Amino acid sequence: MNHRNGFNPLSRTTAHRRAMSRNMVTSLFRYERVTTTKAKALEVRKAAEKLITRAKVDSVHNRRIAAKFIADEKILNKLFTEIGPRMKDRNGGYTRVLKLGFRQGDAADVVILELIDYKLPEPEEKDSKTDKKVSAPKAEAAKE
């Protein structure tokens, strides 16, 4: 039976699990989107949501508690200056899990864990007309 189990040990030692969780939360805050297995995402989500709740109030105490979990100072600063204020009006549910399918090698469920207000970066458009105009005078100058 699986009664009253507070977390999924993910078949790892405590030190490995803590290090993996810290790294994945840091990556989530850095890129705002990570691809991982479903079991890992559900575990990492717990820690990430608690840290975002702390980041909504920028105080020395909250920063120190978050710094125990996030070693990178730039990411810690991003959490308190960008991510926390963005989530100010939400009462929880700061992340979402999107299913991708199954991994080729071991058929594990693969998901995307992302912040709820994540927006896909827009690709930069190149004007083909301007490229032709720039290259045309160079070609004519080479002929002379």
Buried (B, 14 or more C-beta within 10 A) or exposed (E): EEEEEEEBEEEBEEEEBEEBBBBBBBBBBBEBBBEBBBBBBBBBBBBBBBBBBBBBEEEEEBBEEBEEBBEBEEBBEBBBEEBBEBBEEEEEEBBBBEEEEEEEEEEBBBBBBBBEEEEEEEEEEEEEEEEEEEEEEEEEEEEE
